Amino acid sequence: MAAPRAAAASAKQVTRQNFAEAVLELRAHLEACDYVAVAAQKTGAPTGWRRALPVDTAETAYLKAKLAAESFQPLQIAVCPFRQRNSYPSTLVAYPYNFHLFPRDELQLGMPSYSFSCQPCYLSTIANDGFDFNMCIYDGISYLSRVQESLAREKIFTPRPHQLLSSPNTSVADSVFMNRIKSRIVNWRKRYADPSKKHDGSLVSSLSRLILGAETYGSRPSMSIDVCSDRQVQLVLEAVNHISDDLVSLVPHKAGVGRAVRVIFTNSKEDKNLLLMDIQKLEDEQNFKFRGFREVIDLLSSSQKPIISYSCLNDLTMLHTKFIAPLPPNMHEFMCSLKMVFPNVVDISHLWRQIGPLRKAKNIQAALSYLQRQYFVPIEIEIPQQDGTSSITKNEQNVLRITKLFAKLSNLLKISPECQLQSREQCTAVEEYCNIFYPSCVVGGSDDANFAFESDTTETVSTDNIIFLWGFREKSVKELKSYLIGLHQAFSEDFEVKLLDKTCSALIFRDSNTAMQLLKEIGSEGPSLNRFFSEGLKAAGFEVYKKVCRLGLWDSDLAEVLEDVSSELGVPTLPECSTSQIYWNSELMLDLKEYLE
Amino acid sequence: MQVPGRLRRVLRAPPPRILLYRAISSPPPGGGSGVAVKQVTRGNMEEALEKLRGRVREAAFVGLDLEMSGVTSAPWRDTFELDRADVRYLKLRDSAERFAALQLGVCPFRWDPAKSAFVAHPHNFFIFPRKELPSDCSSHEFLCQTTSIEFLAKYQFDFNTCFREGISYLSRAQEEEALQKFNMLHHGRTVTSSTNSEEDGDMPLKSASDILFTERMKMNFKEWRDAIASKPMVDNHLSGNIKCGSGQFQTVFFKMRPAIILNGFSSHQLKLIQQVLRKNFRDLIFVCTFGEDDTSEKKVVYSDTDEDRILLMKDVQEDLLKNREERIKSAIGIRHVIDLLSSERKLIVGHSCFLDIAQVYSKFVRPLPSSIKEFALSFHKFFPHIADTRHLMSVNQAVQKLMKHKSKSLSSAFLLLCPASYSSVEKPSSHSPVTIEVEGDETMSSRFISGAKHEAGYDAYMTGCIFAQLCAYLGIQFEQFSPLDNLATNTKLQKHINFLSPSWNSGTVLDLSTGMETPDPGYTRRYPAAVYDNIVVIWGFLSKVRPKEIKDCICKVFGSGSVTTVFSIDSTAALVQFKKQESVNDFLDLKAVLERADSAISILHPLSTILEGGQTRAAKYDTYRDICSSSESKYLFADQAEAVCATSKNQLIENVDGNLISDVLDGVALASVTEEDGIIPSSKNQNVAEATC
């Protein structure tokens, strides 16, 4: 008996036209929800050996995710706060939002992105799914990261109404300054507050304006008072406050340089309120240019709700580099920085791997369909009707599938947000599953017939057991393995072969001593390897591969860059400063908690 | 495509619609505003190509324009006045390779003697670099420059049409590679099929289900084959279904031989079936064919003799060959247009079209060569007659006077040179404007949209209009022009053919027929000529340093007037040209010494303004060229330089004589104390290597 099918759902489509109202709604929904599902649609994905491979450690997988996050551009980000009700059947209330982004240079500063990469096959696929590029590029919401906003505010500043602080005791110099300013403002204000003055001739008015330094702010009279310290700003504000209630002060929002406080005259209390509303509106428009979509990220961060995502490493590195700061050079710094923004991130694929038969599921749809067949977890999804748009893009479906799958998995794994309130029941806090990311590795094609029967063969393999091999010509894995057996006695040991791209393969030995010995003989060019060398084969250890990733030599074939780095070092391996580990299976798990110690 | 003016045009308002309407001497048939531009996508590419061929054949010249996804991949890859010709080409090559062509404008102009007017047919081709062949191994990734995409969006570029229905393409080099690879596959398969009877690696039957499946399939095939072989071909029973145990095979005919269609089997099961046939049945052959929509169909075919089997395999191979060749031909796509223009040998007109022709070469011929000379000569064979309207405007004195203080962008030139109303402009009678009409297909009116939008087809039309007016200024009398005349060989025009203005500020002109770049007297040079051997590139400033500060601190050391020019590449780097060439080595040596000597003198030295922070680097001009030729692209020049140096294998070994430090410091101290200009330490080791990276 299948769970009732979710109604055809549509997320709220958000562009810069309706961004302000959507943010208000999202803020309210975030307060009421338990979790937030996030999915992103980008302009491309890594290809070739730049994808996460079975031989990657957490560090090299991070470097590849960093490359993709910096190259490609998010076009849509779907955000779906949802909450669960503990009724029978379980009910899920979801509020999906689909934000269309485009990195428009709103402030003419060359930010947020000078350029970004696109993959034609990717764009064609999402075009066939109904993606509206015109909407995205014409009306997409722009953004600046936090670091970019700081840089931008140094170049552009706007005056703001300043709050008067409680003043300490004033000194004699302060009193003299304040009295002088007060006298100047009073004389200037008289021209507008006193009706009898309006009978002056135009020449006298012009001369008065020149002497008093009068200006206009929009349609209202104003004047500027030069100040040279924060203290003087406070004194001017005090003086203005004492004189009258019909004056408004604007203070430039930048420190460190000479500036002026602007005093504006208003006719009445209503006029003053209108002026303050206008100033607030200008400030909001400016904030939109300074932050844009980042306001949503800031909302998610301040809500502290767990983030549910798929291919977390790719999505979170993208969120970090676009909306927070440039990515750090290594995994450890990235995790520390990310945890300050999103303390709890759940990779949905890590959750489904907690259930044995789901380990072989390759994507969300496979996991959902398996659960539908094998488990009875009825879930009702309520989506309060948003606007009436009927088009559903792949990104929205993804975020709703993540939501639904998480609800089913949390039911099976007994994850509850109210865990501490039900001490008698065996509940599990969601924090136990947080911050464990799976790099999105492309699984080799396996037949569905083997799905239920193949045993879990995940095991830990040290990087010392790996040798990278290149120089063979157009061989399959089987051909290469039988070809190697006849070349050297080391290949009579038990080892596996995996093609990384057309030009390079990885050999994984069960015995690390065999691999180390072979690399030493290759380095010293022993006579037993004459056939190996005459065939044109080359080999290198894992440290060379790690150096390739660290140097960012992404543009060539893997064999070419391995050859370049090997010949530059002069030896096929480096001194072993450290030994990392990979998980030799198509499902790779990176336990990132160890990087936080 | 206007390379230097492109970003500048983002800030300029588009010309209003009324002016565009008045720019046309006579409205197109059927009325309506603007210019009718034919929109071509995948759907109507074939018919548009046929009509275009006829129009190009009749044309006197063809206007060409491209809209691209970007112009520069980093701000420092813009063209600077201190760029040498090879550096400028390397920057252009980087742009042509990284960015995609999204729209191609082609506008043939035919002279109509009866009307004494040109008749134009603007075409707008949407391009998208979709991957058509699975064997294509190029990286297939293109860059978008944000400001360029914003520019296209501002003029309502239809990205949905471009990405969904854009015409893909295959360059000539890619086509040759695909055919070559296909031929290799073909020969390889022939060898494989001749040894089909050999057992190459049987799959071990691990599970009981595999063993049972294999045995059942063996029995089924045996029954079917026996049923076929035991009955004569004329028997009517063959047309019906044959029950074979629990399975049911439907007998069909493949190339006049009985066959079974294998439907519903998994890939694992298909492997088992192939193994069964290979081991047990000599007269049953496994065949895989492809349909129109690239779906594969697996069959088992009965063949009673060895000769017949060989014939069957030959037929299958020939079908496969034909199918792949057709796919390669259809993948050529938009390149048919370029091949058409090339084969017709007409005069091609562009506006500031250096980047456009580099794009055309890179996308449709082969990857761009490493030198500008090789590129120019190769492109010249492909398109022997190119005219650049920007160059024509620059060398014509009358036009120069007319356009004084005005932008030479395409829109500005169009509005000035192609006015529709005579009375609004006072002109000499000898320069009456050339009349141009736009002819739209009556039957294809639904495919035309207004050309008021800023797109490649309309830009090609504007380019052609400007060219026609410029020809009038050159004294070419179109009234005496016969449709059979070759405009490219016109004596008044010939000396301007194949000359491009490489950039707005170089003062030079590029000759496509020789690959040489030479100064042109018609160009006004704004800056003194650059002496590249006197230039050093400096990068890695700790904070933003203004060019005047750089000049001041260097002149304190080497004397006032020792620095001719300082040009900021970006906030992290600058190019400095010295008056004398020996100052370059002196500067590099002094910098190396100051960085090694950690003392009060080096801190107080005038050069500390730019050496502060310890990250400043300097090198000769050739290093600047190497940095520009790298395929990496960082946003800041200093990051790019570090990336290039990190991957460089030529690590320069710096050998500094210990005695030199004290000598130079003494000299420096003396210079600082006495404030004499131009004092250089006389005792200098000539063997000091260049200190770079």
Interface residues (C-beta under 8 A of the other chain):
Chain A: T43 G44 T47 G48 Q73 F102 P103 R104 D105 G110 S113 Y114 S115 F116 S117 C118 Q119 P120 C121 L123 S124 A127 N128 D132 F133 N134 I137 Y138 G445 D447 D448 A449 N450 K478 K502 L551 G552 L553 D555 D564 S567 E568
Chain B: S69 G70 S73 A74 P75 A100 F128 P129 R130 K131 C137 S139 H140 E141 F142 L143 C144 Q145 T146 T147 I149 E150 L152 A153 D158 F159 N160 C162 F163 R164 G201 S266 S267 H268 S631 E632 Y635 A643 A646 T647 K649
